[in-house]
Amino acid sequence: MKIYHPDEFSSSELCIIKLMLLHSRSRARLQMFRILGAALLVGIGLFIFKYIPQFLWGDDIQFDASQHVAITILLLYCLWFFIDQNKSWRLPFFVFATALVVFIAIQRIIVGAHNEIGVLLGLLISLGAIAFVERKKLKKKISF
């Protein structure tokens, strides 16, 4: 493998290389802002639909939003940015993610920590946060 010295490139080639590096950095920065935005929205949603009802009606309520489901979906969303690079992993990841969320949701209901409404609230909070963060991409793919 030959290592190139910067003097071996023309100025236009160096400009293209710098633009490629800048583009990859800006994409990573955009992905980080999307993750942080989704995490912030999930946190706000959990505060409104989990912690305020617990404060008002006590800790033993079952209709509060499921934090386990919301955080699981948020972590799977973070993992998606790594999976998205390899197109052959998309379908297996989607199957794994769906199975994991369904397993956690059923487990929370069986244990008695939440009822169906609480699990559905956790699901809607996280999916709503991700949809809000990804709204520009979704507008391009979905036309009304």
Buried (B, 14 or more C-beta within 10 A) or exposed (E): EEEEEEEEEEEEEEEEEEEEEEEEEEEEEEBEEBBEBBBEBBBEBBEEBBEEBBEEEEEEBBBBBBBBBBBBBBBBBBEBBEBEEEEEEEEEBEEBBEEBBEEBBEBBBEEEBBBEEBBBBBBBBBBBBBBEBBEEEEEEEEEE
